[in-house]
Amino acid sequence: MTQYMLKILIQLHKDKLMTAILSIDRKSLCEKIGEKVSGDKLGRSLLFLVDEGYIAEGIKNGRIKKYYITEKGLDFLEESYAITREKNSAGRNSYDA
């Protein structure tokens, strides 16, 4: 896990992008993180995170792939970076840093 990959997970968590419907495309994600990186570095990072199960592909917008953080990614942040889970009023987990 690189520092850049960790930034991706934290940004997805921060924006509460946790379902296929609530997901973000590569360009928007890169802008939100605020780092200029090559498309190749971003692509490799996303591919690694998908392959490891930390993020998943959301619903595409045409040919544009979108991504969201998975339960495994949330567990990783919780165990490694003191992200806490609380039950919301609907009985579902919500997350705060």
C-alpha positions, 0 to 999 in steps of 0.5 A: 500500500502506497501513500497515494493509495491510502489517500485514495481510500481516505478520500473515498471514505471522506466523501462517503462513496460506499456504494456502486451508485455513490461512486466517483470517476478517476478524473474527479478523484484525482482533482479531489485528492489534489495531486498531479499524477500520471494517468498510469500511476492512478490506473495502477493504484486503482487496479491494485486497490480493486484487485485487493478488494479495498475498492470496487467499480461502481456504475459506469457513466458510459465508458467511464469507470467509477469507484467506491470504497468497500467494506474491506477498505473501511476495515483497513482504515478502521484498523490502521487509522482509527476510523470509527463506525457508528450506527446511524438512525437507519441502523446502518454503519456510518464512518467518521475519522 
